[in-house]
């Protein structure tokens, strides 16, 4: 099989239907598509951090980063949530997700963000440097296994004096 020629770029309005479909296929339900719609319709949407993976003209993957905070010692520390990330089933395990995560994290860093939080498979996300958020004394605002609640410092030491509750945008309330 020839190597995939994937191009990562910010979403465009004409990609929205494909993005919804990818998330429904990848997750087998509506929750992630609803989450994306809620974030997209809020003040928490950063268009430059809603990225698609395209093979020629077909959208085969999507990743979204949106602002969250860590409530630490009476102050709010800015961070990003990586949620969701989805790849069309027939393109999974072919490097599309890896390309999306790497490109996305680089875009986050370029925009000056220093902390990313994800709820996901620890074996997968550890490849990008994510570690259990409990190592930084970060708490999830919902029930999640400790090993699936992960944090990444895009800037070494960004979480050094940060401890407390991660606060997601109200858009997440529609799916949590």
N, C-alpha and C positions, 0 to 999 in steps of 0.2 A: 504494500500500500504506500502511495506517495506521501511525503511529509505534508502535514496540514499547513496551509498558508493562512495564518490567523492575523488579523489586524485588530488591535485594541483601540477604541476611540470612545469619546463621550457619547451618550445616547442622543438621538435626535427624535423629534416628535413622531416621525414615521416609524420609529422602532418600538413604540409603546405596546402595540398589540403583540408583537413578537416576544418582547420581554415578559409580558403576562403569560403567554403560552409556554415559554421556557420554564418559568417558575412553577406553573401547574404541572407540567410534565416531570420536572426534576423532583418535586416534592409530593406529587400525588394529591394535591389539594389546592384550596383557594387562599390560605392564610398569608403566604408570602406575597402573592399578587396583591392582596388587600393591603398589606403592609407597605409595599412600594407605592401604591396609589395614595395611601394616607400620607406618606412622607413627601411624595411629589406635590401634593396639594397643601403642604404646610410651609412654614418659615424655616423648617429644618432641612429643606432640600438643597443640596449643592450640585447643580447640574454637571460640573466638572468632575464629580466623584460618583456619577452614575455611568458606569462604563460597560460597553458591549464588546464581545468578541465576534468578529465577522469573518466568515470565510466567503470570499467574493462578496455577493450581495446578501447572503443568508446570515442572520444573527443566530449564533449557536451558544452564546453564553452571556451572562450579565453579573455584575457585582455592584453593590451599592454601599457607600459609606455615608453616614449622617452624624451630625453633631449630637453628643451626649455630654454629661458632666460627671465628675466624681465629687461628691459632697464631702470635703475633707477639712476638719477642724474649723467649721464655720465659713469656709470659702468654697467656691465652685471652681474646679479645675477642668478646663476644656479637654475633651477627648473625642474620638470618633467610634461609632459602632460599625462593624463590618456585618451587614445583614440586609438582605440575604446575598448569597452567591449561588448561582445555578448554571448548569450546563445541560444542553439537550442530551438525553440519555445515550444516543448513539455516538456522541462526541466525548463522553466521559472516559476517563483514564487514558486520554490522548494528549494531555498537557494543556488543555484549554483553561481549566480552573487554575492551574499553576501560573499560567501567563496572566490571567486576570488578577490574581492576588498580588503577584510581583509588580505588575504595572500599577495596580491600584495603590499599593503601599508606597511606591515611588511617587505617585501623584500626591498622596496625602502629605508626605514629607516635603515635597516641593512647595506645597501650599502652607507650610509652617506648622502642621500638626505634629504632635510628639507622642501621642498615646492612642492606641487602637485596642478596642475590646471586641471579642467575638464569642458567641456561644456556638460551639461546633466540635467536630471530632478532633480530639487531642493529637492523635497520630498524624492527621493531615496537617493541622495548623502549626504543629511544632516544627515542621520543616521550614517555616518562615520565621521562626524565632519566638512564636507565642509560647507562653508558659502559664501554668495555672494562676489566675488572678489572686488566689488566696496567698500566694507567695509575697504579694505586695499588700496584703491585708485589705483587699478590695472585696466588697460584698455585692452580690446580685440582689436586685429588688424582687426577685421571684425565685421559685424553687428550680434549681439546676444542679446537676452533679458538679462537685468541685473541679474534677478533671476536664469538664466541658466548658467551664467559664474561664476564658483565657485572655491574657493581656500581652501587649507588645509595646516596648519603648522604641519609638522611631528615633528618639534622641536618647542616648545612654544617660541614665540618671533621671529621666523625666518623672519617674514614679518614686524617686528617693524619699521625699517627705510627704507623699500623698497616701492617705489611708481613708477608707470610708465607703459609703454607699454609691454605687454607680446609678445614675439617674438617666433613664432613657426619655426621649421625647414623647409627648402625648400620642403621637402616631402609633407607637408600639402598644398602647392600651387596647387598640382594636383587635390585636391578635394574641395578646398574653392573657 
